[in-house]
Amino acid sequence: MVPDHVRAVGRSALAELIGTALLVATVIGTAIASARLTQDLAMQLFVNAFATGLVLVALILALSPVSAAFNPVVTLVERHFGAISTPVAVAHVLAQIAGAGIGALLAAGMFDSPLTWSTSSRTGSHLLLGEVVATFGLLVVVFGVVRTGRAPQVAFAVGGYIGAAYWFTSSTSFANPAVTLGRTLTTSAAGIAPASVLGFVAAQLVGGLIAVLAIRALYPQAPVLAADLTHLQDPA
């Protein structure tokens, strides 16, 4: 007999896996599709940003009753504020990473595209700064929306922010370590070379850390806000 709390963790991890897989499939799939339909780089970026923003809204609305972080940095911040336990955080991060790999595999299969390491080198302090800003802004948006008592609207805020951040950040706003790992497995414009991953993930973690400091300064009741975000997600 599996204990109820173990089954609940399994459900929330499955939600994280499914959500992250569909998110990565969208990011890579739209990059492949748009490149085949047009050579206009601005249009390709617009399609990628628009589709990613929309799918985030849909996935968060659909899966938030179970769990809908889809991002290890968000999960770590939830753990920092005590909204979820360490075992749940570990399960979610592992599920997110696995989901990112599955999403890359699905995109490759749907578009008959090679599943191979990306050769798109993304280096330079300007790109790393873009990732710090993108991740920082994402967390501030999430907690700011919850602070105003509009937690059910987080999906729209996140989708809108990420769609915009594709354009206003130099890095096109990866803002997610799991998604970054998934994007190493595509030769499309969405890809990132494995050698560039460490810098991007480090920048995302720095952005998350700065966001924690800002959230604590702006919202003294931050742990309560985190609990509001996850009260339907943490089964432990």
VEXFI-708884 format. One line per 3 residues: their letters; for each residue x, z, y of N, C-alpha, C. Coordinates in Angstrom, 1 decimal, m for minus. Each point is the difference from the previous one (the first is absolute). Example, Ala and Ser with C-alpha at 12.3 -4.5 7.8 and 13.67 -1.06 7.14 Angstrom:
AS	13.2,7.8,m5.7,m0.9,0.0,1.2,0.9,0.0,1.2 ~ m0.4,m0.7,1.1,0.9,0.0,1.1,m0.8,0.8,1.1;
***
This chain:
MVP	0.8,0.0,m1.2,m0.8,0.0,1.2,0.9,0.0,1.3 ~ m0.1,m1.0,0.8,0.8,m0.1,1.2,m0.6,0.8,1.1 ~ 0.7,0.9,0.6,m0.5,0.9,1.1,m0.6,m0.9,1.1;
DHV	m1.0,0.5,0.7,m0.6,m0.7,1.0,0.9,m0.4,1.2 ~ 0.9,0.9,0.3,0.9,m0.2,1.1,1.0,m1.1,m0.3 ~ 0.4,m0.1,m1.3,0.9,m1.1,m0.4,m0.7,m1.3,0.0;
RAV	m1.3,m0.1,m0.4,m0.7,m1.2,0.1,m0.2,m0.4,1.4 ~ m0.2,0.9,0.9,m0.2,m0.3,1.4,1.2,m0.6,0.6 ~ 1.2,0.6,m0.3,1.3,m0.6,0.4,0.1,m1.4,m0.5;
GRS	m0.4,m0.2,m1.2,0.1,m1.3,m0.6,m0.9,m1.0,0.8 ~ m1.2,0.4,0.4,m0.9,m0.9,0.7,0.6,m0.3,1.4 ~ 0.5,1.0,0.7,0.6,m0.2,1.3,1.2,m0.9,m0.1;
ALA	0.9,0.2,m1.0,1.1,m0.9,m0.2,m0.4,m1.4,m0.3 ~ m1.0,m0.2,m0.8,m0.5,m1.3,m0.3,m0.5,m0.7,1.3 ~ m0.7,0.7,0.9,m0.5,m0.5,1.2,1.2,m0.5,0.9;
ELI	1.1,0.8,0.0,1.2,m0.3,0.8,0.6,m1.3,m0.6 ~ 0.1,m0.1,m1.3,0.6,m1.1,m0.7,m0.8,m1.3,0.3 ~ m1.3,0.1,m0.1,m0.9,m1.2,0.2,0.1,m0.4,1.5;
GTA	m0.1,1.0,0.9,0.0,m0.4,1.4,1.3,m0.6,0.4 ~ 1.1,0.6,m0.4,1.3,m0.6,0.4,0.3,m1.3,m0.6 ~ m0.5,m0.2,m1.3,0.1,m1.3,m0.6,m0.7,m1.1,0.7;
LLV	m1.2,0.3,0.4,m0.8,m1.0,0.8,0.5,m0.2,1.4 ~ 0.6,1.0,0.6,0.6,m0.1,1.3,1.2,m1.0,m0.1 ~ 0.9,0.3,m1.0,1.2,m0.9,m0.1,m0.4,m1.4,m0.4;
ATV	m1.0,m0.1,m0.9,m0.4,m1.4,m0.4,m0.5,m0.7,1.2 ~ m0.7,0.7,1.0,m0.5,m0.7,1.2,1.2,m0.4,0.9 ~ 0.9,0.9,0.2,1.2,m0.3,0.9,0.8,m1.2,m0.6;
IGT	0.3,0.0,m1.2,0.8,m1.1,m0.6,m0.9,m1.3,m0.2 ~ m1.2,0.2,m0.5,m0.9,m1.1,m0.2,m0.3,m0.8,1.2 ~ m0.3,0.7,1.1,m0.3,m0.7,1.3,1.3,m0.7,0.5;
AIA	1.1,0.6,m0.2,1.3,m0.6,0.4,0.2,m1.4,m0.7 ~ m0.3,0.1,m1.3,0.2,m1.3,m0.8,m1.0,m1.0,0.4 ~ m1.3,0.4,0.1,m1.1,m0.9,0.3,0.2,m0.6,1.4;
SAR	0.3,0.8,1.0,0.1,m0.5,1.3,1.2,m1.0,0.2 ~ 1.0,0.3,m0.8,1.2,m0.9,0.1,m0.3,m1.4,m0.6 ~ m0.9,0.0,m1.0,m0.4,m1.2,m0.6,m1.0,m0.8,0.8;
LTQ	m0.7,0.7,0.9,m1.0,m0.7,0.8,0.4,m0.5,1.3 ~ 1.1,0.7,0.6,0.4,m0.4,1.3,1.5,0.4,0.2 ~ 0.7,m0.8,0.8,1.4,0.3,0.3,0.1,0.8,1.3;
DLA	m1.1,0.3,0.6,0.0,0.7,1.3,0.3,1.5,m0.3 ~ 1.2,0.5,0.4,0.4,1.3,m0.3,m0.9,1.1,0.6 ~ m0.5,m0.3,1.2,m0.9,0.9,0.7,m1.3,0.1,m0.8;
MQL	m0.5,m1.1,m0.4,m1.3,0.0,m0.8,0.2,0.8,m1.3 ~ 1.2,m0.2,m0.7,0.3,0.7,m1.2,m0.1,1.5,0.2 ~ 0.7,0.4,1.1,0.0,1.5,0.3,m1.4,0.5,0.3;
FVN	m0.7,m0.8,0.8,m1.4,0.4,0.3,m0.9,0.2,m1.3 ~ 0.1,m1.0,m0.9,m0.8,0.1,m1.2,0.5,1.3,m0.8 ~ 1.3,0.2,m0.1,0.5,1.1,m0.7,m0.5,1.4,0.6;
AFA	0.1,0.1,1.3,m0.4,1.2,0.7,m1.5,0.2,m0.1 ~ m0.8,m1.1,0.2,m1.4,0.1,0.0,m0.5,0.5,m1.4 ~ 0.5,m0.7,m1.1,m0.5,0.3,m1.3,0.5,1.5,m0.4;
TGL	1.2,0.4,0.4,0.4,1.3,m0.4,m0.8,1.1,0.7 ~ m0.3,m0.3,1.3,m0.9,1.0,0.7,m1.3,0.1,m0.6 ~ m0.6,m1.1,m0.4,m1.3,0.0,m0.6,0.0,0.7,m1.4;
VLV	1.0,m0.3,m0.8,0.0,0.6,m1.3,0.2,1.5,0.0 ~ 0.8,0.4,1.0,0.2,1.5,0.2,m1.3,0.7,0.3 ~ m0.8,m0.6,0.9,m1.4,0.5,0.3,m0.8,0.1,m1.3;
ALI	m0.1,m1.0,m0.7,m0.8,m0.1,m1.2,0.5,1.0,m1.1 ~ 1.3,0.1,m0.2,0.5,0.8,m1.0,m0.1,1.5,0.3 ~ 0.2,0.4,1.3,m0.1,1.4,0.4,m1.4,0.4,m0.1;
LAL	m1.0,m0.9,0.4,m1.4,0.4,m0.1,m0.4,0.2,m1.4 ~ 0.5,m0.9,m0.9,m0.5,0.0,m1.4,0.7,1.2,m0.7 ~ 1.2,0.3,0.2,0.7,0.9,m0.8,0.3,1.4,0.6;
SPV	m0.3,0.2,1.3,0.2,1.3,0.6,m0.7,1.2,m0.7 ~ m1.2,m0.3,m0.6,m0.6,1.2,m0.7,0.8,0.5,m1.1 ~ 1.0,m0.8,m0.5,0.9,0.4,m1.1,1.4,0.3,0.6;
SAA	0.6,m1.0,0.5,1.3,0.1,0.7,0.3,m1.4,0.6 ~ 0.5,0.0,1.2,0.3,m1.2,0.7,1.1,0.0,1.0 ~ 1.2,0.6,m0.4,1.2,0.0,0.8,0.7,m1.4,m0.1;
FNP	0.3,m0.4,m1.2,0.6,m1.3,m0.3,1.4,0.0,0.6 ~ 0.6,1.1,0.3,1.2,0.0,0.8,0.8,1.3,m0.2 ~ 1.2,0.0,m0.6,0.7,1.2,m0.3,0.3,0.9,1.3;
VVT	0.2,m0.6,1.1,0.2,0.8,1.2,m1.3,0.8,0.4 ~ m1.1,m0.7,m0.1,m1.3,0.7,0.3,m0.1,1.2,m1.0 ~ 0.3,m0.3,m1.3,m0.2,1.0,m1.0,1.0,1.2,0.2;
LVE	1.2,m0.3,0.4,1.0,1.1,0.3,m0.5,0.8,1.2 ~ m0.6,m0.6,1.0,m0.5,0.7,1.2,m1.2,0.9,m0.5 ~ m0.8,m0.5,m0.8,m1.1,0.8,m0.5,0.5,1.2,m0.8;
RHF	1.1,m0.2,m0.7,0.6,1.1,m0.8,0.6,1.0,1.0 ~ 0.7,m0.5,1.0,0.6,0.9,1.0,m1.0,0.9,0.6 ~ m1.1,m0.5,0.3,m1.1,0.8,0.7,m0.8,0.8,m1.0;
GAI	0.3,m0.1,m1.3,m0.6,0.8,m1.0,m1.4,m0.5,m0.4 ~ m0.3,m1.3,0.3,m1.3,m0.5,m0.3,m0.1,m0.4,m1.5 ~ 1.2,m0.3,m0.6,0.0,m0.2,m1.5,1.1,0.7,m0.6;
STP	0.0,0.2,m1.3,1.0,0.8,m0.6,1.2,m0.9,m0.4 ~ 1.1,0.6,m0.4,1.2,m0.8,m0.3,m0.3,m0.9,m1.2 ~ m0.6,0.5,m1.1,m0.2,m0.9,m1.2,m0.9,m1.2,0.4;
VAV	m1.0,0.2,0.9,m0.9,m1.1,0.4,0.8,m1.0,0.8 ~ 0.9,0.5,0.9,0.8,m0.8,0.8,0.9,m0.9,m0.8 ~ 0.7,0.6,m1.0,0.9,m0.7,m0.9,m0.8,m1.1,m0.8;
AHV	m1.2,0.4,m0.5,m0.8,m1.0,m0.7,m0.4,m1.2,0.9 ~ m0.4,0.3,1.2,m0.4,m1.0,0.9,1.1,m1.0,0.4 ~ 1.2,0.6,0.3,1.1,m0.9,0.3,0.4,m0.9,m1.1;
LAQ	0.1,0.6,m1.2,0.3,m0.9,m1.2,m1.1,m1.1,m0.2 ~ m1.2,0.4,0.2,m1.1,m1.0,m0.1,0.1,m1.1,1.0 ~ 0.4,0.4,1.2,0.1,m1.0,1.1,1.1,m0.9,m0.3;
IAG	1.1,0.5,m0.5,1.2,m0.9,m0.3,m0.4,m1.0,m1.1 ~ m0.6,0.6,m1.1,m0.5,m0.9,m1.1,m1.0,m1.0,0.5 ~ m0.9,0.4,0.8,m1.0,m0.9,0.6,0.6,m1.1,0.8;
AGI	1.1,0.3,0.7,0.6,m1.0,0.8,0.6,m1.1,m0.9 ~ 0.6,0.4,m1.1,0.6,m0.9,m0.9,m1.1,m0.9,m0.7 ~ m1.1,0.6,m0.3,m1.1,m0.7,m0.6,m0.6,m1.0,1.0;
GAL	m0.1,0.4,1.2,m0.5,m0.9,1.1,0.8,m1.2,0.1 ~ 1.4,0.2,0.0,0.9,m1.2,0.1,m0.2,m0.9,m1.2 ~ m0.2,0.6,m1.2,m0.2,m0.8,m1.2,m1.3,m0.8,0.1;
LAA	m1.0,0.6,0.5,m1.3,m0.7,0.1,0.1,m1.1,1.0 ~ 0.6,0.2,1.1,0.2,m1.1,1.0,0.7,m1.2,m0.6 ~ 1.1,0.4,m0.7,0.8,m1.1,m0.6,m0.8,m0.8,m1.0;
GMF	m0.8,0.7,m0.8,m0.8,m0.6,m1.0,m1.1,m0.9,0.6 ~ m0.7,0.5,1.0,m1.1,m0.7,0.6,0.4,m1.3,0.7 ~ 1.2,0.0,0.5,0.5,m1.1,0.8,1.1,m0.8,m0.8;
DSP	0.2,0.3,m1.2,1.0,m0.6,m0.9,1.3,m0.1,0.8 ~ 0.4,1.2,0.5,1.2,0.1,0.8,1.0,0.8,m0.7 ~ 1.3,m0.3,0.1,1.0,0.7,m0.7,0.0,1.5,0.3;
LTW	0.1,0.8,m1.1,0.2,1.5,0.2,1.5,0.2,m0.1 ~ 0.6,0.1,1.1,1.5,0.1,0.1,0.4,0.8,1.2 ~ 1.2,0.4,0.0,0.5,0.8,1.2,0.0,m0.8,1.2;
STS	m0.5,0.6,1.1,0.0,m0.7,1.3,1.5,m0.1,0.5 ~ 0.2,m1.1,0.7,1.3,m0.2,0.7,m0.1,0.2,1.5 ~ m1.1,0.5,0.5,m0.3,0.1,1.4,0.7,1.3,0.5;
SRT	1.2,m0.2,0.6,0.7,1.2,0.5,m0.6,0.4,1.3 ~ m0.4,1.3,0.1,m0.6,0.6,1.2,0.9,1.2,0.4 ~ 1.0,m0.4,0.9,0.9,1.0,0.4,0.1,0.0,1.5;
GSH	0.5,1.1,0.6,0.2,0.0,1.4,m0.7,1.2,0.6 ~ 0.6,0.7,1.0,m0.6,1.2,0.6,m1.4,m0.3,0.6 ~ m0.2,m1.2,0.5,m1.3,m0.3,0.6,m1.1,0.0,m1.0;
LLL	0.2,m0.4,m1.2,m1.0,0.0,m1.1,m0.2,1.4,m0.5 ~ 1.0,0.8,m0.1,m0.1,1.4,m0.4,m0.8,0.8,1.0 ~ 0.2,m0.3,1.3,m0.7,0.7,1.1,m1.5,m0.4,m0.2;
GEV	m0.3,m1.3,m0.3,m1.3,m0.5,m0.2,m0.7,0.8,m1.1 ~ 0.7,0.3,m1.1,m0.6,0.8,m1.1,m0.3,1.4,0.4 ~ 0.9,0.6,0.8,m0.2,1.4,0.5,m1.2,0.0,0.8;
VAT	m0.2,m0.9,1.0,m1.1,m0.1,0.8,m1.3,m0.2,m0.8 ~ 0.0,m1.0,m0.9,m1.2,m0.3,m0.8,m0.5,1.2,m0.8 ~ 0.9,0.7,m0.6,m0.4,1.1,m0.9,m0.4,1.2,0.9;
FGL	0.7,0.3,1.1,m0.4,1.0,0.9,m1.4,m0.2,0.5 ~ m0.3,m1.2,0.5,m1.3,m0.4,0.5,m1.1,0.2,m1.0 ~ 0.3,m0.4,m1.2,m1.0,0.0,m1.1,m0.5,1.5,m0.1;
LVV	0.9,0.9,m0.2,m0.4,1.4,m0.2,m0.6,0.6,1.2 ~ 0.4,m0.3,1.2,m0.6,0.5,1.2,m1.5,m0.5,0.1 ~ m0.2,m1.3,m0.3,m1.3,m0.6,0.0,m0.9,0.8,m1.0;
VFG	0.5,0.2,m1.2,m0.9,0.6,m1.0,m0.4,1.4,0.5 ~ 1.0,0.8,0.4,m0.3,1.4,0.4,m0.8,0.1,1.3 ~ 0.3,m1.0,0.9,m0.8,0.0,1.2,m1.4,m0.3,m0.2;
VVR	m0.3,m0.9,m0.9,m1.4,m0.3,m0.3,m0.7,1.2,m0.6 ~ 0.6,0.6,m0.9,m0.6,1.2,m0.7,m0.2,1.1,1.0 ~ 1.0,0.2,0.9,m0.1,1.0,1.0,m1.3,m0.1,0.9;
TGR	m0.5,m1.2,0.2,m1.2,m0.2,0.8,m1.3,0.1,m0.9 ~ 0.2,0.4,m1.2,m1.2,0.2,m0.9,m0.5,m1.3,m0.5 ~ 0.8,m1.0,m0.1,m0.4,m1.3,m0.5,0.7,m0.4,m1.3;
APQ	0.2,0.9,m0.9,0.7,m0.3,m1.2,m0.5,m1.2,m0.8 ~ m1.3,m0.2,0.0,m0.6,m1.2,m0.8,0.5,m1.3,0.7 ~ 0.5,0.0,1.2,0.4,m1.2,0.7,1.5,m0.2,m0.2;
VAF	0.7,0.8,m0.7,1.4,m0.2,m0.2,0.3,m1.4,m0.6 ~ m0.8,m0.5,m0.9,0.2,m1.3,m0.6,0.1,m1.1,1.1 ~ m0.9,0.0,1.0,0.0,m1.0,1.0,1.2,0.2,0.9;
AVG	0.4,1.2,0.3,1.2,0.3,0.9,1.2,m0.5,m0.7 ~ 0.2,0.3,m1.3,1.2,m0.4,m0.7,0.1,m1.5,m0.1 ~ m1.1,m0.6,m0.4,0.0,m1.5,m0.1,0.3,m0.7,1.4;
GYI	m0.6,0.6,1.0,0.3,m0.6,1.3,1.4,0.2,0.5 ~ 0.5,1.2,m0.3,1.4,0.3,0.4,1.0,m0.9,m0.7 ~ m0.1,m0.1,m1.3,0.9,m0.7,m0.8,m0.1,m1.5,0.3;
GAA	m1.2,m0.5,0.3,m0.1,m1.4,0.4,0.7,m0.3,1.3 ~ m0.1,1.0,0.9,0.7,m0.2,1.3,1.5,0.2,m0.1 ~ 0.4,1.0,m0.9,1.4,0.3,m0.1,0.8,m1.2,m0.7;
YWF	m0.7,m0.8,m0.7,0.7,m1.2,m0.5,0.6,m0.8,1.1 ~ m0.7,0.0,1.2,0.4,m0.8,1.1,0.9,0.8,1.0 ~ m0.2,1.3,0.2,0.7,0.6,1.1,1.3,0.7,m0.5;
TSS	0.2,0.0,m1.3,1.3,0.6,m0.5,0.9,m1.2,m0.5 ~ 1.3,0.2,0.2,1.0,m1.0,m0.4,0.0,m0.2,m1.5 ~ m0.3,1.0,m0.7,0.1,m0.1,m1.5,m1.3,m0.5,m0.7;
TSF	m1.0,m0.3,0.8,m1.4,m0.3,m0.4,m0.6,1.1,m0.8 ~ 0.4,1.2,0.3,m0.7,1.2,m0.5,m0.2,0.1,m1.5 ~ 1.1,0.2,m0.7,m0.2,0.4,m1.5,m0.6,1.4,0.0;
ANP	0.7,1.0,0.6,m0.6,1.3,0.2,m0.4,0.7,m1.3 ~ 0.6,m0.4,m1.1,m0.5,0.6,m1.3,1.1,m0.3,m1.0 ~ 0.7,1.1,m0.5,1.0,m0.2,m1.0,m0.4,m0.7,m1.3;
AVT	m1.2,0.3,m0.5,m0.5,m0.7,m1.2,m0.2,m1.5,0.2 ~ m0.6,m0.3,1.1,m0.2,m1.4,0.3,1.3,m0.7,0.2 ~ 0.9,0.7,0.7,1.4,m0.6,0.2,0.6,m0.4,m1.4;
LGR	m0.1,0.9,m0.9,0.6,m0.2,m1.4,m0.8,m1.2,m0.6 ~ m1.3,0.0,0.1,m0.7,m1.1,m0.6,0.4,m1.4,0.6 ~ 0.3,0.0,1.2,0.3,m1.3,0.7,1.4,m0.5,m0.3;
TLT	0.8,0.8,m0.8,1.3,m0.5,m0.5,m0.2,m1.1,m1.1 ~ m1.2,m0.1,m0.5,m0.3,m0.8,m1.2,m0.7,m1.3,0.4 ~ 0.3,m0.6,1.2,m0.6,m1.2,0.3,1.0,m0.9,0.8;
TSA	m0.1,m1.3,m0.2,0.8,m0.9,0.8,m0.7,m0.5,1.3 ~ m1.2,0.5,0.2,m0.8,m0.4,1.2,0.6,0.7,1.2 ~ m0.7,m0.4,1.2,0.5,0.6,1.2,m0.3,1.5,0.1;
AGI	m0.8,0.5,m0.9,m0.3,1.4,0.0,1.1,0.8,m0.6 ~ 1.0,m0.6,m0.6,1.0,0.7,m0.8,1.1,0.7,0.8 ~ 0.6,0.9,m0.7,1.2,0.7,0.6,1.0,0.1,m1.1;
APA	1.3,m0.3,0.3,1.0,0.1,m1.0,0.3,1.4,m0.4 ~ 0.2,0.3,m1.3,0.2,1.3,m0.4,1.1,0.8,0.8 ~ 1.0,m0.7,0.4,1.1,0.6,0.8,m0.5,0.6,1.4;
SVL	m1.2,m0.5,0.4,m0.5,0.4,1.3,m1.0,1.2,m0.1 ~ m0.3,0.3,m1.3,m1.1,1.0,m0.2,0.4,1.4,0.5 ~ 1.2,0.4,m0.3,0.4,1.3,0.3,m0.1,0.3,1.5;
GFV	0.4,m0.9,0.8,m0.1,0.2,1.5,m1.4,0.1,0.4 ~ m0.9,m0.9,m0.5,m1.4,0.0,0.3,m0.6,1.3,m0.4 ~ 0.2,0.5,m1.2,m0.6,1.2,m0.4,0.5,1.2,0.8;
AAQ	1.3,0.0,0.3,0.5,1.1,0.8,m0.6,0.0,1.4 ~ m0.2,m1.2,0.6,m0.6,0.0,1.3,m1.5,0.4,m0.1 ~ m0.7,m0.3,m1.1,m1.4,0.5,m0.2,0.0,1.5,m0.1;
LVG	0.9,0.6,m0.7,0.0,1.4,m0.2,0.3,0.7,1.4 ~ 0.9,m0.6,0.8,0.3,0.5,1.3,m1.2,m0.1,0.9 ~ m0.7,m1.1,m0.1,m1.3,m0.1,0.8,m1.0,1.0,m0.5;
GLI	0.0,0.3,m1.3,m1.0,1.0,m0.4,0.4,1.4,0.4 ~ 1.3,0.3,0.1,0.5,1.3,0.4,m0.3,0.2,1.5 ~ 0.2,m1.0,0.8,m0.3,0.1,1.4,m1.5,0.2,0.3;
AVL	m0.7,m0.8,m0.9,m1.5,0.2,0.1,m0.5,1.4,m0.3 ~ 0.6,0.6,m1.0,m0.3,1.4,m0.3,0.2,0.9,1.2 ~ 1.1,m0.2,0.6,0.3,0.9,1.2,m1.0,m0.3,1.1;
AIR	m0.3,m1.3,0.2,m1.0,m0.3,1.1,m1.4,0.5,m0.3 ~ m0.3,m0.1,m1.3,m1.4,0.5,m0.4,m0.1,1.5,0.1 ~ 1.1,0.7,m0.3,m0.1,1.4,0.2,m0.1,0.4,1.4;
ALY	0.7,m0.8,0.9,0.0,0.3,1.4,m1.4,m0.3,0.6 ~ m0.6,m1.2,m0.4,m1.2,m0.4,0.6,m1.2,0.7,m0.6 ~ 0.1,0.3,m1.3,m1.2,0.6,m0.7,0.5,1.3,m0.7;
PQA	m0.1,1.1,0.6,0.5,1.3,m0.7,m0.7,0.2,m1.3 ~ m1.2,m0.5,m0.2,m0.8,0.2,m1.2,0.3,m1.1,m1.0 ~ 1.2,m0.6,0.1,0.3,m1.2,m0.9,m0.3,0.3,m1.5;
PVL	0.3,1.2,m0.6,m0.3,0.2,m1.4,m1.5,m0.1,m0.3 ~ m0.8,0.4,1.0,m1.4,m0.1,m0.2,m0.4,m1.5,0.0 ~ 0.6,m0.8,0.9,m0.3,m1.4,0.1,0.4,m0.7,m1.3;
AAD	1.1,0.4,m0.6,0.5,m0.6,m1.2,m1.0,0.3,m1.1 ~ m0.5,1.2,0.0,m1.0,0.4,m1.0,m1.3,m0.8,0.1 ~ m0.3,m0.3,1.2,m1.2,m0.8,0.3,0.1,m1.4,m0.6;
LTH	1.3,m0.5,0.0,0.2,m1.3,m0.5,0.0,0.0,m1.5 ~ 0.4,1.1,m0.6,0.2,0.0,m1.5,m1.0,0.9,m0.8 ~ m1.0,0.6,0.7,m0.8,0.9,m0.7,m0.7,m0.6,m1.2;
LQD	m0.2,m1.3,0.1,m0.7,m0.7,m1.2,1.1,m0.6,m0.9 ~ 1.3,0.1,0.4,1.0,m0.6,m0.8,0.8,0.9,m0.9 ~ 0.3,1.2,0.5,0.8,0.9,m0.8,m0.8,0.8,m1.1;
PA	0.2,m0.4,m1.2,m0.8,0.6,m1.1,0.7,1.3,m0.5 ~ 1.1,0.4,0.5,0.7,1.2,m0.5,m0.4,1.2,0.7;
***
